[in-house]
Amino acid sequence: VNFDRDLLILTARGSAYLDRSDDPLDPRSGWRLSASVQPTAVTGEDTTLFVRTEAQVTGYLPLQDGAGTVLAGRVRMGSIIGGEELTVPSDRLFYAGGGGSVRGFEYQGVGPRLPDNTPRGGLSLFETSVEIRRNVWRNFEAVAFVDAGAIGFQPTPDFNNLRYGAGIGVRYRLPFGPIRADIAFPLDRRDGDADFQIYVSIGQAF
């Protein structure tokens, strides 16, 4: 079956970002809020109009004087309004999984797949994460975390098919920010999911 289509996509974008945290790469207190709205028109075989919306809030709570231990959390939600899964271009759909999403799963690995093993995107997204970050020795920090996420096929996020990942990590603080290394495991592994995933990056996961 050939799914190739010739499309013309016109998109406008509006976004807002509010940062009340104390550090851009290694926050220890405060919160952040980001939101975006993308009205889109797709023309080709058919004409489709939809609006892609997304928002994320993160928070950081020091549990000790000097922020030696920090509780961090985030919630991210997205919705595509006015389109259908088969008419919205695949790169405008929502996906979840990976180092900045639900750790324990490969990139875009949360949610069902098409028969050729391609990730199936959805019309809605829900993600959440909780981390405990603790200084352990000099510039080293240990982290334990739990992530969860779901892809839905209606504009309203679907909480019935949540997938969970958990793991531990280490941070090494440099003057410009921490280097991050995490190992995470899918808590409800399916056939085709790896036993674990390893992520290395700069800055905290969120």
C-alpha positions, -999 to +999 in steps of 0.1 A: +000+000+000+013+034-010+007+061+016+026+089-003+006+122-006+014+156-021+005+182+005+007+219+010+009+227+047+004+263+060+010+268+097+009+298+120+024+295+155+020+313+188+039+304+219+045+316+255+072+308+280+073+318+316+104+308+337+103+314+375+131+288+382+165+297+396+187+282+368+181+273+331+200+240+331+200+229+367+169+243+385+166+238+423+135+258+430+107+276+412+086+266+382+082+270+345+053+271+321+053+268+283+024+267+258+020+268+221-009+270+196-004+261+159-034+266+135-027+246+104-043+242+069-034+212+048-044+211+011-039+184-014-063+156-021-085+171+006-085+202+027-080+199+064-080+226+091-069+218+126-053+234+157-024+218+175-021+229+211+005+219+237+014+230+273+039+219+299+044+229+335+074+219+356+081+226+393+111+223+416+109+220+454+140+220+476+135+195+504+166+206+524+184+238+532+208+245+504+188+225+480+208+193+486+177+173+478+152+185+452+118+171+442+111+179+406+079+172+386+064+180+352+031+175+333+028+179+296-005+178+276-013+182+239-044+181+218-052+184+180-086+199+175-105+197+142-085+170+125-086+132+122-057+109+126-056+099+089-059+135+076-033+151+099+003+148+085+023+123+105+049+149+115+022+170+132+008+141+153+019+135+189+044+109+199+060+099+232+090+080+244+127+088+248+151+108+269+130+140+271+097+122+273+090+088+288+123+072+297+125+034+295+111+035+260+129+042+227+123+075+208+086+076+199+082+041+214+051+048+236+019+039+219+010+014+192+028+008+160+017+004+124+022-030+107+056-019+093+067-011+129+064+027+124+052+045+155+016+055+152+010+091+162-021+103+179-043+133+184-036+138+221-007+135+244-002+132+282+031+129+300+042+133+336+074+128+355+086+128+391+123+130+401+142+130+433+176+147+429+202+145+457+238+157+460+260+127+470+296+137+466+314+168+454+299+176+420+280+144+417+242+141+421+221+109+421+186+108+407+156+084+409+126+090+386+093+076+374+078+087+340+044+080+325+028+089+292+000+080+268-009+087+232-046+091+225-066+089+192-092+115+203-085+152+210-090+145+247-060+129+264-065+092+271-054+081+306-064+044+300-034+034+281-006+050+302+028+034+299+054+037+328+091+038+330+114+041+360+151+044+365+181+060+382+207+084+370+238+104+378+246+141+372+281+157+371+280+194+376+302+216+354+303+254+354+278+257+326+254+229+338+252+192+346+261+163+323+232+138+326+233+100+323+202+079+330+193+042+327+155+035+326+133+004+324+098+000+310+076-012+338+050-027+314+073-040+286+056-052+255+070-075+227+095-054+208+104-031+237+140-032+249+148-043+284+162-009+292+173+024+276+204+046+284+203+084+279+232+108+280+227+146+276+235+180+289+212+196+315+185+181+337+158+160+320+134+189+326 
